[in-house]
């Protein structure tokens, strides 16, 4: 059994990326949730995951994207028994008792994040990990927070190409708007990126526990082949 840790590239990216895409046009929950996105950041020190309400409208809404190049760490026939996405948070705001959810996404590039990637996150409600309440996130700029992958998420870790996961708010994933938001309220988590100034150990990561298949051959295999009449 092997535990492999895979990090996204810092800027300039060569095979992976982390960052966020945002929509800042004021509007209703439905309008902003379904928008195309108008800004992005793939090189900053922090991901600003945010849904912000002010002046009677949602006017900042962002989603975090991660690309992990795990193919060199995993054998094509390896069995993945456990996995988690880990990140360090520097700040949390929780006006609506929200959570974070892990989903898949399909950016235009696997080494950059652009505004148009805002609408590439899976909003079908299919979760790749157990949701985590914002109140359970440690935001001390040091502690690793875990999103533990479920069977669906583990199945979406690629052994041959890049693996793509996004972190969005559960209210966004489930299309569950706050009942009566007040101006200045928000769901917000600031996440240290691969470009963080907190140190390399504070970068986001995909941790995968995997096992290679038994090696063929040897006396044990010969005995089985003889018993089967093969040799």
N, C-alpha and C positions, 0 to 999 in steps of 0.2 A: 504494500500500500504506500502510495506517495501523495504528499500534499504539495501542490504547486500553487504559487502566487503569481498572478499576472497583473501588470500595471498598464494603464494607458500611457501613450507617449506624452512627454512635455513638448511644448512648442520649440522648434518646428516639428510637427508630427510626420512620421514616416510609415507607420503601419497601424496606428490606432489613434484614438482621440478621446477627450472628455470636454464637456462644456454645457451650454444651455441655449435654447432658442426661446424667444419671447414675443408676445403680442402686447402692444401698448395702446391700442385704440380703445377709447372708452365705449362700453356697451353693456348689454345684458349678459347674463351668464351664458345663455345659449349662443349668442353672437360671438363672444370672445373665445369661448371653448372651441368653436368650429372655425375660427379664423385661420388665415394662412401664415401668420407670423410676420414680424417686421424688423426684428433685430436678432443678433446672436453673438455669442462670445465663446471662442474655442482656445483662448490663450491667456485668460485672466487667472489670478490666483484663487478666486472663489467662484463657485457656482451659486447664483442667487435664485434658488427655487422658490417661487412666489405666486400667490394669488392675492391681489390687493384690491380693496374696495374703497372708493372715495368719491365724493361729489355725486352720490347716487348711482354709481356705475363701477363696473370692474375695469380698471385701467392699467394694470400690470398683471400679466399671467405668463409664467415661464415654466419650462420643462427641461429636465436634465438628461443628457445623453452620454452613454459610455460605449466605447468600442474596445474590446479586449482581444488581443491576438494570442490565443491560447494554443493554436495548432502545433507549435513547436514543442509544447510541454506535454501534450497528450498523444498517446499512441492511437492509431485508427481503431484498434480493437479493445482499448481500455474500457473498463467499467467505472462509471462515475457513481460513487456512493453518497457523496455529500458535496455541497457547494454553497458559498455565500458571497454576496457583494458587500464589501465593507467600505466605510467612509468616515472621515472625521468632520464633525460639525463645529462651526464657530459661533452660531447664533440660531435661536429658534423663537418664532412667535406663533401662538396658537389661539386665535380668537374664536375658532369654531369647533374645537375638539376634533381636529382632523388627524389623519394618518398619512404615511407615505406608502406607495405601492410600487412594486417592480413590474415593468411591462417590457415588451419588445418594441423596437422602432426600426425605421427603414430610412436612414438619412440619404441624401444625394451622394455623399462621399463618406468613406470610412476613415478618412484622415482629416476631416474638417467638419464644422457645424455652421450652417448658414440659416438665415431667417426662415426660409421655406421649409426647413426641417421641423418647424413647430407642429405642423399637421401630419408628421410622419409617425407619431407615437400611437400605439395600439390603444384605442379607447373602447374596445369591445367588452371590457370587464374581465378579460383573461389575465389572471395574476401569475407571475413567475416566482413569487415568494410570499411568505407570510407578511401581511401588512404590519406596520409598526406605528403605534400612536406617537404623535409628536411629543407628548408628555413623557414618553419613555426614551427619547433621544437625548444622549449626553452631549451637550454643546460646550465643551471645555477646551476646544482646539487641540485636543490630545487623544482622547479615547476613541477607539474604533467602534462604530455602530454597525450592527449586522442586519442584513436582509437575507434570511435563510431560504434558499431556493427549494421549491417544492418539486415534485416529479416532472411537472411541465417545464419548469425552469431548467432543471438539470438536463432534460432532453433537448433544450435549445442551446446548450453549450456545444459549439462545433469543434470537432477534432481535426478538421481539414481547412476551414476558412475562419474568418473573424466572427466573434460572438458579440451581439449587439443587445444591450439592455438599457432601459430608461427608468428614471425615478420621477414619478409624478405624484401629486396628492391623491389620496383615495377619493376625495370628493370629486376630483376630475375624472379619475378612472371609472367611478360608479355613476357619474353624472348626477351627483347629489348636491344641489346648491344649498348654501346656508339659508335658514328659514327667513331671517330678517336681519341682514347685515347692516352694520352701522358704519358711517364714514370713518376711515382710518383703521378698520379691522383687516386682518390678513392671516393667511397661512404662509409661513416662511421658514425655510431652512437654508442656511448658508453652509456650503460644503467645500472643503479644501480640495483643490484640483492637483493634477500632476505638476502644475506650475506653482504650487504653493510655496510660500516662504517659510513654512513651518518645519520643513525638513522632509527628506525623501520618504521616511517611514509614515508620513501622514497622508500620502497619496491614496486615492481610491484604488481598490483592488478587487480582483475576482480570485477567490481561494477555492481550489478544486481538490477534493480527495478522490483519487482514482487508483485502480489496480490493473496491472497488465495481465493478459491471459497467461496460463501456465505455459512454460516452454515445452515444445514438442521434443520427443526423442528421449534418450536415456533408457536405463534398465527397466523402469516402470512401464514406459510406453512399449518397449519390446515385449515384455511379458503379456501385456494386454493384446498386442497384435498376434502373439503366438496362441493365446487362449481363443482368439477369434478365428484362428485358422488362416490368418493373412500371411504369416511367415512360418 
